[in-house]
Amino acid sequence: MNKLATAFVSLAVLLGAAVLAAPAEASTAGTGALKFGMDAQSVSKQSAAGAKPDYGTLWIGPWTLTTGWAGPNAELLKLKNAGVTPVVHLYYWGDDISPSCIESGCWSSLHKTQKTQAGWQKLTDQLGANLRATMGGKPVVVILETEFNKANMNGYETFDGQLATKAKQVRAAYPAAQVVLGLGNWNSAAWGTWDRAAAASDMIGLQGMRGSTRDSTTSAYGLYEATLAGAKAAQTKFGKPVFITDIAVSSYPTSTWAAIQESVIKEFFANLGPLKAAGVRALVYRAWVDDPTMDLANYYGTAERHWGFVTSAGVQKATAKAWVSGVQKERASPATGGTTATTTTGTFTATFTPTSKGNDWWLETKVSSTQTVTKVDARVNGGAWTSLPKTSYGTWAKSVHAPDGAKVEFRATSSTGAVSNVQAFTW
């Protein structure tokens, strides 16, 4: 089964006069940095290694209807107390999913239960009730039916409507929840089927897993490119932020795949800029520690016991260092220039908050104003002004080369034609 700042310095520029404000409270990640996560059980281990996660994942499914909520609730409370946002995979249908199973029910040999619409609804209702009881209004991310778009589901419009309904039910039951539509990263040409579900969700989810028991080494080395292509396709089709829900590369067998795992993770961190340009806002990996008890009936079999960056004996693999250093660098880079600048020209005041500092090939800023902003431009080292298109999530951004140490300026134009621009600052 393939399942699955930092201190800010405010710079006020009013009619050319600059005033420095006191540093604000530190946060987990700098402005514009990607957020990262892994399994809920390993939060303390990741933190001790130097990369406290923003997210902690847990899975609920038909088994939860039998075993109860004591385990999930304990994990939710532990995450809340640690200041980590829970990511709950609402995973009812799983690999049993098919139009006939959804319409008439089916027996799951893996989960040893009969799957029905009533069971799906019961699990959804229980999720809402338990989030209300445990989370106290704190944010939660809910991944809706990870990898539901299996081959025989393509074009099944009935399920599109059902997913849209489930997304609305989750948010109505727990308003602090953000719903992510859990697409498997394949057959993007058929993703148009899920337009209603996407519209009802807050973000589009994508996954990507590679293991020797199913995949070639070429496929494994291509995981980053496949993920980037999927993110671009999702952003183009749905215009919503992208949440990478479940990345995993098995290190089995160690003789060859341990190096592949490390190489792939390094490639992700070396190329976060294009992912962010494609709308990616979070990257979640499967697990920190290997699990020698993972059910071999799962899709990747033995390979699923070796997803982690640390062996079950507690020995760190080379990938652990790559992950920690990558997370630390991503968090530190935006924070080094995480400034907010306010400028006024006549009666037009605009506040600029850069959100992707530290990326040599991406300029992005939030712009706040009491007037309507119709255009935002940027220039590097006093060069020509470049127009930044508005993104679907309200920022203004474009791929522009701004190397470390460059002087970057933004300017905004109001609906009346007034222009306000900020003094240059070091990128």
Secondary structure, DSSP 8 states (H G I E B T S, - for coil): --------EEEEEETTEEEE-------SS-TT--EEEEEGGGHHHHHHHT---SEEEEEE-TTHHHH-SHHHHHHHHHHHHHT-EEEEEE-SSGGG--HHHHHH-EEETTTTEEE-HHHHHHHHHHHHHHHHHHHTT--EEEEESTT---GGGTT-HHHHHHHHHHHHHHHHH-TTEEEEEE--SS-GGGGGGGHHHHHHSSEEEEEEEE-TTT--HHHHHTHHHHHHHHHHHHHHHH-S-EEEEEEEE---SHHHHHHHHHHHHHHHHHTHHHHHHTTEEEEEES-SB--TT--TTSTTGGGGGG-SSB-TTS-B-HHHHHHHHHHHHHHHHHHTT-EEEEEEETTEEEEEEES-TT-TT-EEEEEE-SS-EEEEEEEETT---EE--B-TTS-EEE-----TT-EEEEEEEETTS-EEE---EE-
